[in-house]
């Protein structure tokens, strides 16, 4: 079975918590445009630094593989 991408897991978690991307941007301090580029357009990888901010904001422990 294919392991789920961390980007998919983050989006799924936001959906389950009924939180918009703008909330994550405010809470994590990662600019909305950056999150949009990473999670929606998939034009860049998620840095360990940004993933740490996202995890702290959402109370998760996702990891980059």
Helices and strands as residue ranges (DSSP letters): H 6-17, H 21-28, H 32-35, I 36-40, H 48-58
